[in-house]
Amino acid sequence: MRKVKVIINFLRIAVPSLIEFARNVVTKMTGNTNFPTPDVPPAQITAAAGALETKYNAAQGGGKQQTADMHQARKALEDLLHKQGLYVERIANGNEAIILGSGYGTSKQPAPALHPDFTVVNGKHEGEMILKHKAVKGAAAWVWELCPDPLADEKWVVAGYSSQTTFTAKGLKPGTKYWFRAAYIAKDGLSQWCDPFSKIAM
């Protein structure tokens, strides 16, 4: 039987999703008795994720240097997550439950949720979130919705509409976790909603 391994390829994960993944790994591994002495201290991953978030926000609308700084910060975080993933794989020794308990995905499970087409980042002002979706051919307008955590179908509300692929949600409560999703309007009507993305308002 093929041995279960840890997924440690992060190339296709958008920066906001990579940051969220890293913080989830820290949460899952902190205090986890299966991982008493991780190769990478959780605080180091937390710091790297925070640094990447800062560089990512600075690169939005920034110049080449800001973008280069962001890529450098991303590589630093990926290197730490790769090293930690190898530690998890060594400790788990093929035990799928132990691997999943670390926050990492396995070779027999779907990879962590990816959001290559939809991103959410904190805005420049308090209580703002900038939502962005990859352009879709035939889309005439966009509908943006939000849902305060915990996620529930009946709690979704329309945050706004736009003709562009970006939208700024305002009036959010700092420190509160929100879920966001988007759909586009075409000649055939409203599309399916994209996978929801969570973010804590600042």
C-alpha positions as CSV (number, residue, x, y, z in Angstrom):
1,M,0.0,0.0,0.0
2,R,1.2,3.5,-0.9
3,K,2.4,5.4,2.2
4,V,0.5,8.5,3.0
5,K,2.7,11.6,2.6
6,V,2.4,15.3,3.5
7,I,1.5,17.8,0.7
8,I,4.2,20.4,0.8
9,N,3.8,22.0,-2.7
10,F,2.5,25.6,-2.3
11,L,3.2,26.9,-5.8
12,R,-0.5,27.2,-6.8
13,I,-1.7,28.8,-3.6
14,A,-2.5,32.5,-3.7
15,V,-0.7,34.6,-1.2
16,P,-3.7,35.3,1.1
17,S,-4.5,31.6,1.1
18,L,-0.9,30.7,1.9
19,I,-1.0,33.1,4.9
20,E,-4.3,31.6,6.1
21,F,-2.9,28.1,5.6
22,A,0.3,28.9,7.6
23,R,-1.7,30.4,10.5
24,N,-4.0,27.3,10.6
25,V,-0.9,25.1,10.8
26,V,0.3,27.1,13.8
27,T,-3.0,26.8,15.5
28,K,-3.3,23.1,14.9
29,M,0.3,22.3,16.0
30,T,0.5,24.6,19.0
31,G,-0.1,22.4,22.1
32,N,-0.5,19.3,19.9
33,T,1.0,16.4,21.8
34,N,2.0,14.6,18.6
35,F,4.4,17.4,17.8
36,P,6.2,18.3,21.0
37,T,9.4,19.7,19.4
38,P,8.7,20.9,15.9
39,D,11.7,21.7,13.7
40,V,10.3,25.2,13.1
41,P,9.0,27.1,16.2
42,P,5.4,28.1,15.6
43,A,6.2,31.7,16.5
44,Q,8.7,31.7,13.6
45,I,5.9,30.7,11.1
46,T,3.6,33.3,12.6
47,A,6.2,36.0,12.2
48,A,6.9,35.0,8.6
49,A,3.2,35.0,7.7
50,G,2.8,38.4,9.2
51,A,5.7,39.7,7.2
52,L,4.3,38.3,4.0
53,E,0.9,39.9,4.7
54,T,2.6,43.3,5.2
55,K,4.6,42.9,2.0
56,Y,1.6,41.7,0.1
57,N,-0.5,44.7,1.1
58,A,2.3,47.0,0.2
59,A,2.6,45.4,-3.2
60,Q,-1.0,46.1,-4.1
61,G,-0.6,49.0,-6.5
62,G,3.0,49.3,-5.6
63,G,6.1,49.2,-7.7
64,K,8.6,46.6,-8.8
65,Q,10.5,46.8,-5.5
66,Q,7.4,46.2,-3.4
67,T,6.5,43.2,-5.6
68,A,10.0,41.8,-5.3
69,D,9.9,42.2,-1.5
70,M,6.6,40.3,-1.5
71,H,8.1,37.4,-3.5
72,Q,11.0,37.2,-1.1
73,A,8.7,37.1,1.9
74,R,6.6,34.4,0.3
75,K,9.7,32.3,-0.4
76,A,10.8,32.7,3.3
77,L,7.4,31.5,4.5
78,E,7.2,28.6,2.0
79,D,10.7,27.4,3.1
80,L,9.5,27.3,6.7
81,L,6.3,25.5,5.8
82,H,8.3,23.0,3.7
83,K,10.7,22.3,6.5
84,Q,7.8,21.9,9.0
85,G,5.9,19.6,6.6
86,L,8.9,17.3,6.4
87,Y,8.9,17.2,10.2
88,V,5.2,16.3,10.3
89,E,5.8,13.6,7.7
90,R,8.7,12.2,9.8
91,I,6.7,12.1,13.0
92,A,3.4,10.9,11.5
93,N,5.2,8.0,9.6
94,G,2.3,7.5,7.3
95,N,-0.5,8.1,9.9
96,E,-3.1,10.1,8.0
97,A,-4.9,11.3,11.1
98,I,-1.8,12.7,12.7
99,I,-0.9,14.5,9.4
100,L,-4.3,16.0,9.1
101,G,-4.2,17.1,12.7
102,S,-1.2,19.3,11.9
103,G,-3.2,21.4,9.4
104,Y,-1.3,19.9,6.4
105,G,-3.0,18.0,3.6
106,T,-2.1,14.5,2.6
107,S,-1.4,12.7,-0.7
108,K,-4.8,10.9,-0.2
109,Q,-6.7,14.0,0.7
110,P,-7.5,17.2,-1.2
111,A,-4.9,19.9,-0.8
112,P,-5.8,22.9,1.4
113,A,-8.5,25.0,-0.1
114,L,-7.1,27.1,-2.9
115,H,-8.4,30.5,-4.0
116,P,-6.4,31.3,-7.1
117,D,-9.3,33.4,-8.6
118,F,-10.6,35.1,-5.4
119,T,-8.6,37.1,-2.9
120,V,-9.5,39.2,0.2
121,V,-7.1,41.7,1.8
122,N,-7.4,44.4,4.4
123,G,-7.9,47.9,3.1
124,K,-6.0,51.0,3.9
125,H,-8.6,52.2,6.4
126,E,-10.0,50.5,9.5
127,G,-13.0,48.2,8.9
128,E,-12.3,47.9,5.1
129,M,-11.7,44.8,3.1
130,I,-10.7,44.7,-0.6
131,L,-12.3,41.8,-2.5
132,K,-10.9,40.9,-5.9
133,H,-11.9,38.1,-8.4
134,K,-10.1,37.1,-11.6
135,A,-11.8,38.5,-14.7
136,V,-14.4,36.2,-16.3
137,K,-15.4,36.5,-20.0
138,G,-19.0,37.6,-20.4
139,A,-19.4,38.9,-16.9
140,A,-21.3,42.2,-17.0
141,A,-21.4,42.9,-13.2
142,W,-20.4,41.4,-9.9
143,V,-22.3,40.6,-6.7
144,W,-20.3,40.5,-3.4
145,E,-21.6,39.0,-0.2
146,L,-20.3,38.6,3.3
147,C,-21.1,36.5,6.3
148,P,-19.9,37.0,9.9
149,D,-18.3,34.0,11.4
150,P,-19.4,31.3,12.0
151,L,-20.4,30.5,8.5
152,A,-24.1,29.8,7.9
153,D,-26.1,29.9,4.7
154,E,-28.9,32.1,6.2
155,K,-26.3,34.7,7.4
156,W,-25.1,35.8,3.9
157,V,-25.9,39.4,3.1
158,V,-25.1,41.4,0.0
159,A,-22.1,43.7,0.6
160,G,-22.5,45.4,-2.7
161,Y,-22.4,45.3,-6.5
162,S,-19.8,46.5,-9.0
163,S,-19.0,46.5,-12.7
164,Q,-15.4,45.8,-11.9
165,T,-13.6,42.7,-10.6
166,T,-12.8,44.5,-7.3
167,F,-14.9,45.8,-4.5
168,T,-14.2,47.4,-1.1
169,A,-16.4,46.3,1.8
170,K,-16.6,49.0,4.4
171,G,-18.0,49.4,7.9
172,L,-16.6,46.0,9.2
173,K,-16.0,45.5,12.8
174,P,-12.2,45.3,13.6
175,G,-11.2,42.0,15.1
176,T,-14.2,40.2,13.7
177,K,-13.8,37.3,11.3
178,Y,-15.9,37.5,8.1
179,W,-16.5,35.2,5.2
180,F,-16.7,36.6,1.6
181,R,-17.8,35.3,-1.7
182,A,-18.5,36.6,-5.2
183,A,-20.6,35.8,-8.2
184,Y,-21.0,37.4,-11.6
185,I,-24.0,38.4,-13.7
186,A,-23.9,37.4,-17.3
187,K,-26.5,37.1,-20.1
188,D,-27.7,33.8,-18.6
189,G,-28.2,35.2,-15.2
190,L,-26.2,34.9,-11.9
191,S,-23.3,32.5,-11.8
192,Q,-22.6,30.0,-9.0
193,W,-20.9,31.5,-6.0
194,C,-17.1,31.1,-5.7
195,D,-15.7,29.2,-2.7
196,P,-16.0,31.5,0.4
197,F,-12.8,33.1,1.8
198,S,-12.4,34.1,5.4
199,K,-10.5,37.1,6.8
200,I,-10.3,39.0,10.1
201,A,-11.1,42.7,9.8
202,M,-8.5,45.1,11.0
